[in-house]
Amino acid sequence: MAVLYQKYRPQQFSEIFGQNHIKTTLQNEISSDKISHAYLFCGPRAVGKTTLARILAKTVNCQNRKKSEFEPCNKCDNCLSISNFSNLDVIEIDAASNTGVDNVRENIIALSRVKSSNNKYKVFIIDEIHMLSLSAFNALLKTLEEPPANVIFILCTTEIYKVPLTIISRCERFDFKRISVNDMIAKLEVIIKNEKIEIERDVLELIALKADGHLRDAESLLSQIIAVSGKKIDMASANLVIPYNNLEENIKLLEALGRKDTATAIKIINELLNSGINLKNFLNDLVELLRKMILSKVNDSLSSSLGLDLSEKLEIKISELNKNFSLNDLTKITEEFLLASKELSLASIPSLPIELALINICQTESSNPIIKNSSFNSSKTINSNLKEDSVLNQNSNLKSVSNFNFSSNSKKNSSESNLSLEDVKKNWTEFVTKLKPHNHSLAFIMQSCQINDVDENKICLSFKYKFHKDRLDSPEIKKIIEDVLVDVYKTRIDLKVIVDENLEINNNKNDNNEIIDNLLKTFGGKIIN
């Protein structure tokens, strides 16, 4: 008995799900009788390249097709013989097994010169064309450029970059895409309806997600599940064949992070671990989901074209979930999980790296950078984030700040403690030293500035180069500098940065050596003399 992907292989254009941009073009060419002499079908495996090639071959040779129509009848002798692979004028060649120049001469060039028997066109479908040798490509080139009348070449490949440009330039090229989740579900629904199978919608979504855009894989998975479960399929029986899907748990975890609910987030991770889920795979799925959310924040079109393909129901969930995070939140969360993923294999307690990442994420205020390996205590970090009293009133997430027992005296002392120019210069070396662990190149920049003046806790710094000023004007960089200034000078300090092209930078020998070291590290150079 034929397996599902063979039994339900499309026999006409209307039965193909996805690839609409290719179907429309071919249908227009067929109906207007403007058939090209050579086509190049390229794209991932199991997305319909060979299937569409066979339908094209069948359509152009259909005996009952009327002018301006583009579908084969599937009833005439030509259609039936092409469908059962017995038509002598539709020749399928596996280039992976016939790579040499002799095979090309005998099986393609020589046969192309033989007149067709009972068909309008002689069609050569050459699969995995990229496997041909260079000499074989050269032998094929002239025939491909000027083929005999009524000969069509359809070249299929999964690795277009291996096909010579001389071949590509002589073909009409079509780029196939992976099948979307919704198109895949639609095809599976046709199969289960014809097979009279009862199946939960969630199972179809799971199959489509697991197939990752390859329709043949989805049909094979459905065949396996039917073999296990029979005519009635639920999620429990589907999980016997398909590994547990992490997306729902990913979403639950991100919902907890959006609420800053550390306890629930940690509980989810440990429940997954106890149920036997591979945490490495879970994090990989989570990062892929976060990438989709990041791309959506940047541009919706990026998310649909480059991001993870999901079912309509999951897309709605992700869209709602994305409202709880800023772009900065998502990038910092992703960085945390990437670091946790690297540390998983080294951890004595499997869940610990993820738990620490969750704690760090939930304790970091929304839309502010996550500062790792910081020497600051909690009160100093939060104090530096509270710019205005109004921020505390506007952001309900900062209610817990009151637990740190800030007093009005601390703010008063901070605002009243006026620094002198001498005080700043005296401790500047300590400031640069403490800045290095956070950003080594930034510490180098701060060494090359001149401290001009200090007025009411505002430091005026001069730099010789404008790009140094631009770097310090970045909100994230300025935040790091201000936090370190608070740690060194015990008071809030604002920066004013100006450019002075006449500034002379005096460094001692050690400083010069360090400057050279930084330049070498930055640009990948070495001293050759």
N, C-alpha and C positions, 0 to 999 in steps of 0.2 A: 504494500500500500504506500502511496506517495506521502511524503511528509508534508506538513502544512505549507512551507514556503515554496514547494514545487507545485502542490495542488492549487494554490491560490496565486500563482505567478501571473501578473497582468498579461492579458492578451490583446488589449487595445488601449488607446491613450486615456480614455475615461476611467480606466481601472487603476491608473497610477496615482498614488498619493504623494504630494510634494513635487518639487522640480517644475513648478508651473511656468517659470521663465523659459525653460527649455521646451516644454510641451507646446506652449503657444507659438514659439518661433517655428518649430518643426511642422506644426499643423498648418501654419500660414504658407510655408514653403510647399507643402504637399498639395494644398487646395489650389494654389496659384501655379502649380507645375513648374516650380523653380528649384529643383533638387540640386544640391551641390554634389560635386564628384567625390569629395572627401570630407569626413567629419572626424573630429577629435573629441571624445568624451573623457574628461578627466575629473577626478574627485575621489573621496574616501571609498573604502570597500562597502559593499552591501547597501548601496543607495540607488541602484536601478540603472546603471550604465549599460550592462549587457542586455537587460530586459528591454530597455528603450531601443537599443540597436536592433533587436529582433522584431519589435513592433514596427519600427521604421522599414525594415526589409520586407516585412509582410504587407505593409500598407502600400508601398510603391509597386508591389507585384500582384496586388489583389485584382482578380478578374472581374469582380462585381462592383468595384468602387467607381462611382460616377465622378465626373469632373466637378471640381469645387468641394468635394468631400475629402475628409482626412482620416476616416476610421476604416480599418479592414473589416470585411464581412465575417471572417472566421468560418466560412462555410464552403468557399470554393476550393478547388483542388490545390491551388497554390498556397492558400492560407493554411489548409490542413497539413500539407506536406512540410511547410516551414515550422508549424507548431510542433510536429513530431520529429523534426530534425532529419527528414528524408529528402528534402529538396536539394537537388544537385547544384543549383545556382546560388544558394545561400551557404557560403562556406565559412565556418567558424574555425579559427586557428588560435591555438594557445602559443603565444610568442615565447613564453617561459620554457616550453619544451622544444621549440624550433627556433633557436637563437641564431643559427649560422646562416651565412650567405647562400649556401646551396639550397637550404630549405626555402628561403625566400624566392630563389629563382624557380624552383620546381613547383612549390605549392601556391605561389602568389602570381609571379610574373608570367609564368607559362600558362597557368589556368585562366588568367585574366584575358588572354588572347583567344581563348576558345569561346565560340559564340554560345550564347545561352540557349537552352533547349526550349522551354515553354514559358519563359518569364520575360518581362520587359527589361528587368535589370539583373545583372549578376552582382551580388553583394558579398564583399569580404568583411567579416567581423573579426578583427585581430585583437585579442585580449592580452593585457599586460604588454603592450607594445614597447614599453621602456626596457624590456629584457633583451631586445635584439642587440646584436653586436654592431659596432660601428660600420663594418663592411656590409652587413645586412641592411642597415639603414641606407647606406649609399646606393646599394643595388635597388632598393625600393623607391628611392627618391624620384628617378625619372618617370617611372610608371605612375607614381602618385601625382606627379605634376601634370602629366598628359596621359591619363588613362584611356584605354580603348572606349569607344562609344558605349553607353549604357552599362558602365561599370561604376559601382559605388564602393568606396572604402570607408569603413567605420572603425576607427582606432580607439581602443579603450586603455586607460592607464590610471593607476593610483599614485604614480610618481612622475608627474609632468616635468619636473626639473631634470629628469634623466633623458628626456626626448630632445633630440637636436632641434635647434631653431629652424633649420632648413625644412624639417618635417612639419613643425608647428605652423610655419608661415604658409604652407600649401593646403592647410585644412581649415574648415570652419569649426572653430573651437567652442565647446560648451563646458562650463565649470559646474559640476554637480555639487550640491550641498548635502549635509547630513539631514536626515528626515526629522522634522520637528516632533515634539512629544504629542501635540494634538493630532497631527496627521497620522502618526503611528497608532494612536488610540483608535482613530477612525477606521484604519485598516483592520485592526484587531477586532473591532466591533462587527465588521462585515464577516469575518471568519467565524466568530462565535455564534452569530445569527444563523449562518448556513449550517454550522455543525450542531446547532441546538444545544448550546452549552450555557448553563447558568453561572455567572461569574460576577463578583463584586467590582464596582468601578475602581475602587482603590487598588485592586490587583492589576487591572489594566494599566493604571498609572505607574505602578511599581515596575511592571514589565518594560514599559516604554522608557522609564528613567534608567533602568539597568541596561537597556540596549544601547544607550548613548548615541542615538542617531542612526543606528544600523538596523534597517527593517528586517533583514534576514535573521539577525540575532533575536529580535523580538518574537518573530514567528517560531523560531527554534525553542525559545524559552516557554512559549505557550504550549508547544507540543509536549515538552517535558512535564509541565504542570498537569496537562490533561492525562498523561500516562500515569501520573501518581494519584490524581484526585478523581478522575472520571468526569462525568458531565456536570458536576456541581462543585464549584471552586470557591473557597473563601481564602482570607489572608493567611490563616494558620497553615493551610495546605500549600499555599504558594511559597511560604517561607521555608518549606522543606527543600525547595529547589533553588530559590533566590535568597541570597544572604539578606539579613535584616537591613532595611533602609534607614539611614540616619537622619534624613531630612526633617522629619517631624520633631525628632529630639533636638536637632540643630535649632529649629525655630523656637522650641520651648526654652532652650538655653539662652538664646538671644533676647527673648522676651524678659527673662529674669535679669539679664544684664541691663536691659533698657530701664528696668525698675530699680536698678542698683541692689537687687535682692541676692546678696552673696550666698546666704544659707541655701536657698532653693537651687541656685546654680551648682553649688558643690554637691548637693543631694542628687541632682540629675546625673552628674559625672559618676558618682559612686554607684548609683543604680545601674548605669550602663556597664560599668566594670564588673559588677556582681552578676549581671546577666550574660557575661561572656563577650561583650562587644570589644573589638580591637580599638583601643583609644587612638592609636596612630591613624587608622583609617577614618575614625570619627573626626579627628582634627583636620584631616585632608578634605573631607566633605564640608566641614565648617568653613575652612578657608576659601574653598571654591564658592560657597554661598556668599561669604563676605565680599569676595571679589565682584560678584554680580551686583551686590548692593552698592559697592563703591563705584562701579561703572555707571550704574543708574544715577547716582548723585552727579557724576561728571556730565553724562549725556545719556538720555534714554535710548538713543539709537545704538550706543555702544553696548548697553546691557542686552539688547535684543540680538545683536549680531555677534558679540564676543562672549557674552556671559553664559552661565549655565542655563540650559533649556529646561523649563519646568512646565507642569500642567497648568491649566488656567486657574484651578483652585489654589495651587501653591503660589502662583504669580500674584494673586490677590493678597494672600497672606503676607508675602514678602514686601509688597508695596505698602501695606499698612504698617508692617514692622519697621520699615525704613524711615518712617516719619519720626521714630523715637531717637534717631541718631543723626549727628552731623557728619559731614565728610571726614572731619578731623577725628571724631570718635571712632569711626569705622577703620581708619588707617591705623590708629593706635591699638585697637582691639586685634586687628589682623597681625600687627607686629608682635603683640604679646603671645598669640597662639602659634605663630611661626617659631618663636623662641622656645615655647613650651614643647613643641613637636620635636625640636632638636635634642631637648634634654630628656625626653621620655625613655630612651634606651639606656640612659645612665642612672636613672632614678632607682633607689632601693624601694621606694613606695611608688607604685605605678601612677597613681592619680596625683601625686604631690606637685609636679610641675604645672599641671593644669589648674589645680586648686590655687596655687600661688598666683598664677596669671589672672584667675577670676577675682581674687582679693585685690590685686593691683588695679584691675579694671574698675571694679565697683567702688573703690576708695578714691579714684581720680575723678575730679569734678568734670562735668560734661564740657566738651569743646575746649579743654585745655590739654597741653601735651602731657604724656605720661613720663615722668622723670624717673629713670631707673638708676639703681646704685647710688641714690642720693644720700648725702651725709646730713641732710636737714632733718630735724624732728618734725612731728606732725603739725605742731602749732605754727612753726615758721612757714611751712609749705602752704598751709591754708591761709595764714595771715597775708602772704604775698599775693594770693589769688583774690582777696577781698579788696578791690580797688575803692569801692564806694559803699556806703551803708545801703544805698538803694538797690544794689545788686542782691543783697541778702533778702530784701523784701520781695524782689521780682522772682527769685529762683527758689522754689519750694524744696528743691533737692539739697539746699544748704542749711536746712533746719538743724541738722545734726551738729553744726559747727558750735552751737551753744554748749555742747557737752565738753568742749575743750576749755571752757572757763576763761574766755577772753574777757578782759576788763577794759573799761574806757581809759584807765591809766596807761595801759600799754600803748594805745594809739596816741595818747597825749604825749607820752615820753618820746615816742618815735617822731612826732611832728615838731617837738620843741628842741630836740637835740640837733643843734646846728654844727655841721662839720666845717673845719677850716681846710684850706688848701694843703697845709702841712700835714694834717691828719690823714688826708686822702693819699698823699704821696708816701707817707710813712708806711702805710699798710698795703700799698699797691702790689708789691711783690707777693704778699700773702694772697691777695685777690686773684692774681694771675695763676698762682700755683693751684688754688682751689677750683679755678675755672677749667684747668686742663683735663680732669677726669670726665667732664661733661662734653667738652669739644676742644680737641687739641689744637686744631687750626685757628679756632676763635681766640684761644690764649695767645697764640702767636701774633694775631692781629692786635690784640690789646697791649702787647709789648711794644708795638711800633707806633703808638699814639703819643700825643703830648697832652698833659693835663693843663688846661688853660686857666680855669677858674672854678670856684665852688661858691654858689650863692643859694642860700636857703635850701640846702640838701639837693641841689641840682648841679651835676658835674658837667662842665663843658669840655669836650674832647676834640682835638684836632687830628685829622688823618691826612696823609699826603695824597692818597688815591681815593677816587670817588667810589670804586667798587667796595672798598672797606666800609664806607658810610652806608651804601646800599645794603650790605650784609647785616649791619647792626640795626638798620631800620626794619628788618624782618620781625614780625611779632613774636615768632617762636624764639629767635635768637635773643631779642631784647628781654624776653621772659627769663631765659637762662641767666643772662647777665644780672638782671635785677635781683633774682633769687640769691645769687652768690654775693652780690653787694650787701644784701641784708644780713647774710651769714657772717661777713667779715666786719662790717661797720655797725652792726646792731641797730640799724635804722633804715627806713625807706629812702632810697636815693633814685632820682630821675636822671636820665641822660639827655644831653644835648650834643649832637654830633655835627661837626662842620668839616669842610675840606679846605686844606691849605697846601697848595701845590709847591710852595716855597719851604715847606717844613723839612728840616734836616733831622734825620733819625740817627741818634748816636747809640751804638750798641758796643758792648765790650766784646772781647774775643769769643768768650763762651756764647754770648748772644748771637754773634755772627755765625758760629758753628751751628747753633740750633736753627737759625734761619735757613742755612744751606741744607741741613737735614730735612727740614719741612718742605723745602722746594723739591728736593730729590724724591721724597715720599709722595708728594702731590702729583708730580709729573712723570714719575717712574724713571728718572735719570740716574746717572752715575758719574763720578769724577774720573776723567780719563787722563788727566795730566796734573 
